[in-house]
Amino acid sequence: MKARIAPVTPAHMAIQSDRWIREQALEHGMIEPFVEAQRREGCISFGLSSYGYDARVSEHFKIFTNVDNAIVDPKDFAHNSFVDRQTNVCIIPPNSFALAHTVEYFRVPRDVMVICLGKSTYARCGIIVNVTPLEPGWEGHVTLEFSNTTPLPAKVYANEGACQFLFLKGNEPCEVSYADRAGKYMGQRGVTLPKL
């Protein structure tokens, strides 16, 4: 028996296409700078794809270090837990992580939720990219976390693809957006550490 696929109705969230992403980026500044076609020659791919946008990681990294035996506490974050590096290739120590940010600045429409997925090229090397959802009305550079799950040093390449963003359009604009509630990460530029 063939499974029936439910028809898409206005009550469902729908993933947005390359056409919609391009229009929002070029006409409304949703992604700046915006790369209109997927680039992959000799690099980890980035730019517009069929149903998403592959963002690049900038050359500013905060690499986790434990030289001061700091405790990782999201309510009282120790800034000396990281060393800053500006580089084209970030080396993440074994079983450690680094923070970075996207080259692109995002402005999320009020009726859209953005989900991020890591690039398979990094995942196949044991490097996991983590980003929380981009909420309706949020804007800023996206802070990225690269976890090196391997027992070896790992490389992350600046100005190349790091993760893919998927744009899910809601059935209507939300009642209260991230901007309306003055979210603590609104308008962030560069790498932003945890805030309470």
Contacts in CASP RR format, 6 or more apart in sequence:
PFRMAT RR
TARGET T0000
AUTHOR 0000-0000-0000
METHOD contacts of the structure
MODEL  1
MKARIAPVTPAHMAIQSDRWIREQALEHGMIEPFVEAQRREGCISFGLSS
YGYDARVSEHFKIFTNVDNAIVDPKDFAHNSFVDRQTNVCIIPPNSFALA
HTVEYFRVPRDVMVICLGKSTYARCGIIVNVTPLEPGWEGHVTLEFSNTT
PLPAKVYANEGACQFLFLKGNEPCEVSYADRAGKYMGQRGVTLPKL
8 14 0 8 1.000
10 171 0 8 1.000
11 171 0 8 1.000
12 171 0 8 1.000
13 113 0 8 1.000
13 168 0 8 1.000
13 169 0 8 1.000
13 170 0 8 1.000
13 171 0 8 1.000
14 168 0 8 1.000
14 169 0 8 1.000
14 170 0 8 1.000
15 51 0 8 1.000
15 52 0 8 1.000
15 166 0 8 1.000
15 167 0 8 1.000
15 168 0 8 1.000
16 24 0 8 1.000
16 51 0 8 1.000
16 52 0 8 1.000
16 112 0 8 1.000
16 167 0 8 1.000
16 168 0 8 1.000
16 169 0 8 1.000
17 50 0 8 1.000
17 51 0 8 1.000
18 48 0 8 1.000
18 49 0 8 1.000
18 50 0 8 1.000
18 51 0 8 1.000
18 52 0 8 1.000
20 167 0 8 1.000
20 169 0 8 1.000
21 30 0 8 1.000
21 31 0 8 1.000
21 48 0 8 1.000
21 52 0 8 1.000
21 53 0 8 1.000
21 167 0 8 1.000
22 34 0 8 1.000
22 36 0 8 1.000
22 48 0 8 1.000
24 30 0 8 1.000
24 31 0 8 1.000
24 109 0 8 1.000
24 167 0 8 1.000
25 31 0 8 1.000
25 32 0 8 1.000
25 34 0 8 1.000
25 53 0 8 1.000
26 34 0 8 1.000
28 107 0 8 1.000
28 109 0 8 1.000
29 107 0 8 1.000
30 106 0 8 1.000
30 107 0 8 1.000
30 108 0 8 1.000
30 109 0 8 1.000
31 53 0 8 1.000
31 55 0 8 1.000
31 104 0 8 1.000
31 105 0 8 1.000
31 106 0 8 1.000
31 107 0 8 1.000
32 104 0 8 1.000
32 105 0 8 1.000
32 107 0 8 1.000
33 103 0 8 1.000
33 104 0 8 1.000
34 48 0 8 1.000
34 104 0 8 1.000
35 46 0 8 1.000
35 47 0 8 1.000
35 48 0 8 1.000
36 47 0 8 1.000
36 48 0 8 1.000
37 47 0 8 1.000
37 48 0 8 1.000
38 45 0 8 1.000
38 46 0 8 1.000
38 47 0 8 1.000
38 48 0 8 1.000
38 49 0 8 1.000
38 54 0 8 1.000
39 45 0 8 1.000
39 46 0 8 1.000
39 47 0 8 1.000
43 157 0 8 1.000
43 160 0 8 1.000
43 161 0 8 1.000
44 119 0 8 1.000
44 121 0 8 1.000
44 122 0 8 1.000
44 157 0 8 1.000
44 160 0 8 1.000
44 161 0 8 1.000
44 162 0 8 1.000
45 54 0 8 1.000
45 119 0 8 1.000
45 121 0 8 1.000
45 161 0 8 1.000
46 54 0 8 1.000
46 55 0 8 1.000
46 56 0 8 1.000
46 160 0 8 1.000
46 161 0 8 1.000
46 162 0 8 1.000
47 53 0 8 1.000
47 54 0 8 1.000
47 55 0 8 1.000
47 161 0 8 1.000
48 54 0 8 1.000
49 164 0 8 1.000
51 166 0 8 1.000
52 164 0 8 1.000
52 165 0 8 1.000
52 166 0 8 1.000
52 167 0 8 1.000
53 104 0 8 1.000
53 164 0 8 1.000
53 165 0 8 1.000
53 167 0 8 1.000
54 119 0 8 1.000
54 161 0 8 1.000
54 162 0 8 1.000
54 163 0 8 1.000
54 164 0 8 1.000
54 165 0 8 1.000
55 102 0 8 1.000
55 103 0 8 1.000
55 104 0 8 1.000
55 142 0 8 1.000
55 161 0 8 1.000
55 162 0 8 1.000
55 163 0 8 1.000
55 164 0 8 1.000
55 165 0 8 1.000
56 102 0 8 1.000
56 103 0 8 1.000
56 104 0 8 1.000
56 158 0 8 1.000
56 159 0 8 1.000
56 160 0 8 1.000
56 161 0 8 1.000
56 162 0 8 1.000
57 100 0 8 1.000
57 101 0 8 1.000
57 102 0 8 1.000
57 103 0 8 1.000
57 144 0 8 1.000
57 146 0 8 1.000
57 156 0 8 1.000
57 157 0 8 1.000
57 158 0 8 1.000
57 159 0 8 1.000
57 160 0 8 1.000
57 161 0 8 1.000
57 162 0 8 1.000
58 100 0 8 1.000
58 101 0 8 1.000
58 102 0 8 1.000
58 103 0 8 1.000
58 141 0 8 1.000
58 158 0 8 1.000
58 159 0 8 1.000
58 190 0 8 1.000
59 86 0 8 1.000
59 87 0 8 1.000
59 88 0 8 1.000
59 158 0 8 1.000
59 159 0 8 1.000
60 84 0 8 1.000
60 85 0 8 1.000
60 86 0 8 1.000
60 100 0 8 1.000
60 101 0 8 1.000
60 190 0 8 1.000
60 191 0 8 1.000
61 84 0 8 1.000
61 85 0 8 1.000
61 86 0 8 1.000
61 87 0 8 1.000
61 90 0 8 1.000
61 98 0 8 1.000
61 99 0 8 1.000
61 100 0 8 1.000
61 156 0 8 1.000
61 158 0 8 1.000
61 191 0 8 1.000
62 82 0 8 1.000
62 83 0 8 1.000
62 84 0 8 1.000
62 85 0 8 1.000
62 98 0 8 1.000
62 99 0 8 1.000
62 100 0 8 1.000
62 191 0 8 1.000
62 193 0 8 1.000
63 82 0 8 1.000
63 83 0 8 1.000
63 85 0 8 1.000
63 90 0 8 1.000
63 91 0 8 1.000
63 92 0 8 1.000
63 93 0 8 1.000
63 96 0 8 1.000
63 98 0 8 1.000
64 81 0 8 1.000
64 82 0 8 1.000
64 93 0 8 1.000
64 96 0 8 1.000
64 97 0 8 1.000
64 98 0 8 1.000
64 99 0 8 1.000
65 81 0 8 1.000
65 82 0 8 1.000
65 83 0 8 1.000
66 81 0 8 1.000
68 78 0 8 1.000
68 80 0 8 1.000
68 81 0 8 1.000
70 78 0 8 1.000
70 80 0 8 1.000
70 81 0 8 1.000
71 78 0 8 1.000
72 78 0 8 1.000
72 81 0 8 1.000
74 194 0 8 1.000
74 196 0 8 1.000
75 196 0 8 1.000
76 196 0 8 1.000
77 193 0 8 1.000
77 194 0 8 1.000
79 193 0 8 1.000
82 99 0 8 1.000
82 193 0 8 1.000
87 158 0 8 1.000
88 157 0 8 1.000
88 158 0 8 1.000
88 159 0 8 1.000
89 155 0 8 1.000
89 156 0 8 1.000
89 157 0 8 1.000
89 158 0 8 1.000
90 98 0 8 1.000
90 100 0 8 1.000
90 146 0 8 1.000
90 155 0 8 1.000
90 156 0 8 1.000
90 158 0 8 1.000
91 153 0 8 1.000
91 154 0 8 1.000
91 155 0 8 1.000
92 98 0 8 1.000
92 127 0 8 1.000
92 146 0 8 1.000
92 148 0 8 1.000
92 153 0 8 1.000
92 154 0 8 1.000
92 155 0 8 1.000
92 156 0 8 1.000
93 148 0 8 1.000
93 153 0 8 1.000
94 148 0 8 1.000
94 150 0 8 1.000
94 151 0 8 1.000
94 152 0 8 1.000
94 153 0 8 1.000
94 154 0 8 1.000
95 148 0 8 1.000
95 149 0 8 1.000
95 150 0 8 1.000
95 151 0 8 1.000
96 147 0 8 1.000
96 148 0 8 1.000
97 145 0 8 1.000
97 146 0 8 1.000
97 147 0 8 1.000
97 148 0 8 1.000
98 145 0 8 1.000
98 146 0 8 1.000
98 156 0 8 1.000
99 143 0 8 1.000
99 144 0 8 1.000
99 145 0 8 1.000
99 146 0 8 1.000
99 191 0 8 1.000
99 193 0 8 1.000
100 143 0 8 1.000
100 144 0 8 1.000
100 146 0 8 1.000
100 156 0 8 1.000
100 158 0 8 1.000
100 162 0 8 1.000
100 191 0 8 1.000
101 141 0 8 1.000
101 142 0 8 1.000
101 143 0 8 1.000
101 144 0 8 1.000
101 190 0 8 1.000
101 191 0 8 1.000
101 192 0 8 1.000
102 141 0 8 1.000
102 142 0 8 1.000
102 144 0 8 1.000
102 162 0 8 1.000
103 159 0 8 1.000
104 141 0 8 1.000
104 142 0 8 1.000
105 139 0 8 1.000
105 140 0 8 1.000
105 141 0 8 1.000
105 189 0 8 1.000
106 114 0 8 1.000
106 134 0 8 1.000
106 138 0 8 1.000
106 139 0 8 1.000
106 140 0 8 1.000
106 141 0 8 1.000
106 142 0 8 1.000
106 165 0 8 1.000
107 137 0 8 1.000
107 139 0 8 1.000
107 140 0 8 1.000
108 114 0 8 1.000
108 134 0 8 1.000
108 135 0 8 1.000
108 136 0 8 1.000
108 137 0 8 1.000
108 138 0 8 1.000
108 139 0 8 1.000
108 178 0 8 1.000
109 136 0 8 1.000
109 137 0 8 1.000
110 136 0 8 1.000
110 137 0 8 1.000
110 173 0 8 1.000
110 174 0 8 1.000
110 177 0 8 1.000
111 136 0 8 1.000
111 169 0 8 1.000
111 170 0 8 1.000
111 172 0 8 1.000
111 173 0 8 1.000
111 174 0 8 1.000
112 136 0 8 1.000
112 167 0 8 1.000
112 168 0 8 1.000
112 169 0 8 1.000
112 170 0 8 1.000
113 133 0 8 1.000
113 134 0 8 1.000
113 135 0 8 1.000
113 136 0 8 1.000
113 168 0 8 1.000
113 170 0 8 1.000
114 133 0 8 1.000
114 134 0 8 1.000
114 165 0 8 1.000
114 166 0 8 1.000
114 167 0 8 1.000
114 168 0 8 1.000
115 133 0 8 1.000
115 165 0 8 1.000
115 166 0 8 1.000
115 168 0 8 1.000
116 129 0 8 1.000
116 131 0 8 1.000
116 132 0 8 1.000
116 133 0 8 1.000
116 134 0 8 1.000
116 142 0 8 1.000
116 163 0 8 1.000
116 164 0 8 1.000
116 165 0 8 1.000
116 166 0 8 1.000
117 163 0 8 1.000
117 164 0 8 1.000
117 166 0 8 1.000
118 128 0 8 1.000
118 129 0 8 1.000
118 162 0 8 1.000
118 163 0 8 1.000
118 164 0 8 1.000
119 129 0 8 1.000
119 161 0 8 1.000
119 162 0 8 1.000
119 163 0 8 1.000
119 164 0 8 1.000
122 128 0 8 1.000
122 129 0 8 1.000
122 146 0 8 1.000
122 156 0 8 1.000
122 162 0 8 1.000
123 129 0 8 1.000
125 150 0 8 1.000
125 154 0 8 1.000
126 148 0 8 1.000
126 149 0 8 1.000
126 150 0 8 1.000
126 154 0 8 1.000
127 146 0 8 1.000
127 147 0 8 1.000
127 148 0 8 1.000
127 149 0 8 1.000
127 150 0 8 1.000
127 154 0 8 1.000
127 156 0 8 1.000
128 146 0 8 1.000
128 147 0 8 1.000
128 149 0 8 1.000
129 144 0 8 1.000
129 145 0 8 1.000
129 146 0 8 1.000
129 162 0 8 1.000
129 163 0 8 1.000
130 144 0 8 1.000
130 145 0 8 1.000
130 147 0 8 1.000
131 142 0 8 1.000
131 143 0 8 1.000
131 144 0 8 1.000
131 145 0 8 1.000
131 163 0 8 1.000
134 142 0 8 1.000
134 165 0 8 1.000
135 177 0 8 1.000
135 178 0 8 1.000
136 173 0 8 1.000
136 174 0 8 1.000
136 177 0 8 1.000
136 178 0 8 1.000
137 177 0 8 1.000
137 178 0 8 1.000
137 179 0 8 1.000
138 177 0 8 1.000
138 178 0 8 1.000
138 179 0 8 1.000
138 183 0 8 1.000
138 185 0 8 1.000
138 186 0 8 1.000
138 187 0 8 1.000
139 179 0 8 1.000
139 186 0 8 1.000
139 187 0 8 1.000
140 186 0 8 1.000
140 187 0 8 1.000
140 188 0 8 1.000
140 189 0 8 1.000
141 188 0 8 1.000
141 189 0 8 1.000
141 190 0 8 1.000
141 192 0 8 1.000
143 185 0 8 1.000
143 188 0 8 1.000
143 190 0 8 1.000
143 191 0 8 1.000
143 192 0 8 1.000
144 162 0 8 1.000
144 163 0 8 1.000
146 156 0 8 1.000
146 162 0 8 1.000
148 154 0 8 1.000
156 162 0 8 1.000
178 186 0 8 1.000
179 186 0 8 1.000
184 195 0 8 1.000
185 192 0 8 1.000
185 195 0 8 1.000
END
